[in-house]
Amino acid sequence: MARIRLSIVLDSGARIGAGKIALLESVRDTGSISAAARAMEMDYKRAWTLIDSLNRALDQPLVERSTGGTGGGGASLTAFGADVLERYRRIEQAAAKLGSADLKFMERHALPEAGPKI
């Protein structure tokens, strides 16, 4: 089925797209950047780089880390991060709804095998 894949590009060139949003959801669900990375089969360094890029792209952090104690450290979405996540999903849903008829049109004309994806 045809679908829209949303990527928000800020004036700075920073991008917020499906992968970073999925990582934010994984951090929210696991309470840890390393657990989120494992759940997504992603290298921790890559996950940390993506989180850091999000935290640097906006005027407030989206993810906060807590240092370890007896149970170790963790990470959580800030209220701002949860708001960004919710707004991204809302934009994504609105775009899918707005483009529904056009997506169906393209799907009807799509070949089952399109060759190399470039």
VOKEZA-44222 format. One record per residue (C-alpha): residue number from 1; residue in one letter; x, y, z. Coordinates in Angstrom, 2 decimals. Layout:
BEGIN
(rec NUM 'A' (X Y Z))
...
REM end
This chain:
BEGIN
(rec 1 'M' (0.00 0.00 0.00))
(rec 2 'A' (1.29 3.48 -0.82))
(rec 3 'R' (2.02 5.67 2.18))
(rec 4 'I' (3.42 9.05 3.05))
(rec 5 'R' (6.74 9.23 4.84))
(rec 6 'L' (7.05 12.58 6.56))
(rec 7 'S' (10.29 14.46 7.08))
(rec 8 'I' (10.28 17.90 8.67))
(rec 9 'V' (13.25 20.02 7.62))
(rec 10 'L' (13.96 23.00 9.87))
(rec 11 'D' (15.55 26.23 8.63))
(rec 12 'S' (18.84 25.09 10.18))
(rec 13 'G' (18.79 21.99 7.96))
(rec 14 'A' (18.04 19.71 10.91))
(rec 15 'R' (15.58 16.96 10.07))
(rec 16 'I' (12.91 15.23 12.10))
(rec 17 'G' (11.66 12.13 10.35))
(rec 18 'A' (10.20 8.70 10.88))
(rec 19 'G' (13.41 7.13 12.20))
(rec 20 'K' (14.08 9.75 14.85))
(rec 21 'I' (10.43 9.71 15.88))
(rec 22 'A' (10.52 5.93 16.24))
(rec 23 'L' (13.65 6.30 18.38))
(rec 24 'L' (11.88 8.85 20.62))
(rec 25 'E' (8.98 6.42 21.02))
(rec 26 'S' (11.41 3.65 21.88))
(rec 27 'V' (13.14 5.80 24.51))
(rec 28 'R' (9.72 6.67 25.94))
(rec 29 'D' (8.74 2.99 26.06))
(rec 30 'T' (12.04 1.58 27.39))
(rec 31 'G' (13.30 4.41 29.61))
(rec 32 'S' (16.79 4.05 28.18))
(rec 33 'I' (18.73 5.07 25.08))
(rec 34 'S' (20.66 1.80 25.07))
(rec 35 'A' (17.48 -0.29 25.47))
(rec 36 'A' (15.79 1.79 22.78))
(rec 37 'A' (18.75 1.18 20.46))
(rec 38 'R' (18.66 -2.56 21.15))
(rec 39 'A' (14.91 -2.69 20.54))
(rec 40 'M' (15.45 -1.02 17.18))
(rec 41 'E' (18.51 -3.15 16.37))
(rec 42 'M' (20.58 0.03 16.24))
(rec 43 'D' (24.07 0.73 17.50))
(rec 44 'Y' (24.08 2.76 20.75))
(rec 45 'K' (26.41 5.36 19.24))
(rec 46 'R' (24.02 5.89 16.35))
(rec 47 'A' (21.04 6.22 18.72))
(rec 48 'W' (22.92 8.69 20.91))
(rec 49 'T' (23.96 10.73 17.84))
(rec 50 'L' (20.34 10.93 16.66))
(rec 51 'I' (19.07 11.92 20.13))
(rec 52 'D' (21.83 14.51 20.44))
(rec 53 'S' (20.96 15.95 17.02))
(rec 54 'L' (17.32 16.33 18.11))
(rec 55 'N' (18.32 17.97 21.39))
(rec 56 'R' (20.53 20.44 19.49))
(rec 57 'A' (17.96 21.20 16.77))
(rec 58 'L' (15.34 22.79 18.99))
(rec 59 'D' (15.46 25.32 21.81))
(rec 60 'Q' (14.58 22.71 24.46))
(rec 61 'P' (15.80 19.13 24.88))
(rec 62 'L' (13.52 16.29 23.84))
(rec 63 'V' (15.31 13.62 25.87))
(rec 64 'E' (16.89 13.83 29.33))
(rec 65 'R' (19.43 11.36 30.63))
(rec 66 'S' (19.74 10.45 34.26))
(rec 67 'T' (22.98 9.21 35.74))
(rec 68 'G' (23.17 5.78 37.26))
(rec 69 'G' (22.67 4.75 40.80))
(rec 70 'T' (22.03 1.27 42.09))
(rec 71 'G' (19.71 0.52 39.16))
(rec 72 'G' (21.80 2.33 36.58))
(rec 73 'G' (20.91 5.38 34.55))
(rec 74 'G' (18.17 5.95 32.09))
(rec 75 'A' (16.57 8.39 29.74))
(rec 76 'S' (13.12 9.84 29.31))
(rec 77 'L' (11.26 12.20 27.08))
(rec 78 'T' (10.84 15.68 28.42))
(rec 79 'A' (7.36 17.20 28.33))
(rec 80 'F' (8.59 19.12 25.29))
(rec 81 'G' (9.80 15.89 23.67))
(rec 82 'A' (6.41 14.26 24.22))
(rec 83 'D' (4.76 17.33 22.68))
(rec 84 'V' (7.03 17.21 19.60))
(rec 85 'L' (6.29 13.49 19.22))
(rec 86 'E' (2.53 14.09 19.45))
(rec 87 'R' (2.66 16.97 16.97))
(rec 88 'Y' (4.71 14.95 14.47))
(rec 89 'R' (2.17 12.10 14.62))
(rec 90 'R' (-0.70 14.58 14.22))
(rec 91 'I' (0.93 16.13 11.12))
(rec 92 'E' (1.58 12.64 9.74))
(rec 93 'Q' (-2.06 11.61 10.23))
(rec 94 'A' (-3.35 14.82 8.67))
(rec 95 'A' (-1.09 14.38 5.63))
(rec 96 'A' (-2.22 10.76 5.18))
(rec 97 'K' (-5.87 11.78 5.43))
(rec 98 'L' (-5.42 14.69 3.02))
(rec 99 'G' (-3.54 12.54 0.52))
(rec 100 'S' (-5.70 9.41 0.83))
(rec 101 'A' (-7.39 9.62 -2.57))
(rec 102 'D' (-4.13 10.48 -4.33))
(rec 103 'L' (-2.33 7.62 -2.60))
(rec 104 'K' (-5.06 5.22 -3.73))
(rec 105 'F' (-4.69 6.51 -7.29))
(rec 106 'M' (-0.93 5.93 -7.25))
(rec 107 'E' (-1.35 2.50 -5.68))
(rec 108 'R' (-3.75 1.46 -8.45))
(rec 109 'H' (-1.08 2.35 -11.02))
(rec 110 'A' (1.93 0.98 -9.18))
(rec 111 'L' (3.72 -2.01 -10.68))
(rec 112 'P' (4.29 -4.96 -8.34))
(rec 113 'E' (8.04 -4.88 -9.02))
(rec 114 'A' (9.56 -1.49 -9.73))
(rec 115 'G' (13.18 -2.56 -10.08))
(rec 116 'P' (16.00 -0.94 -8.10))
(rec 117 'K' (14.91 1.49 -5.37))
(rec 118 'I' (17.05 4.54 -6.10))
REM end
